[in-house]
């Protein structure tokens, strides 16, 4: 009796597994108000072993484009037109709504894309506030405030904004250590550096990161290059000090 029940249950379980795997699909539904994109091919590319590999492609027709496929795993990709990177996306199960305009790029509809673009929006807002300080200085001077007082006040405001930015970036990366957002946002942050180097912000993030994060191939590559560069910088500093001591 047990064997007969199992014979009936196993095919049902296999069907359920097959149905679940088939239902895990991503679907990108995009709209663009940028007329130069009309009729162009867009490509979803991911970085593998240092090479950009195309996962999917789609044509923009009358400002609309779609792409879909199986979502067996969550993958960080970049939307490209030819060799020009447009925006990052997370390919995960569900409908991803993409909007492209001359002033804004957004992706929403799935958990990780929602989180990514919420992060990008807040980071952009903080960057605008930092840039606004230069214009604020000119206005305050025109209002008759002493230049020394203006610069002291704006230096404090600038430091507070930079600290807020750094704290927010670390908080976001830390909350996403174990998914694709953590490593990729970390690498986006590091890409603003002139070359790989262990800044206090980078070290702060890595000090609390789990081994799974630091073992990510791209993160590992950055860490190795940054450590090499730190050694070269230290050797250069010692050489300069040695030469200065001989004079």
Buried (B, 14 or more C-beta within 10 A) or exposed (E): EEEEEEEEEEEEEEEEEEEEEEEEBBBBBBBBEBEEBBEBEBBBBBBEEEEBEEBBEBBBEEBEBEBBEEBEEBBBBBBBBEEEEBBBBBBBBBEBBBBBEEEEBBBBBBBBBBBBBEBBEBBEEBEEBBEEBEEBBEEBBEEEEEEEEBBEBBEEBBEEBEEBBBEBBBEBBBEBBEBBBBBBBBBBBBEEBEEBBBBEBBEBBBEEBEEEBBEBEBBEEBBEBBEEBEEEEEEEEEEEEEEEEEE
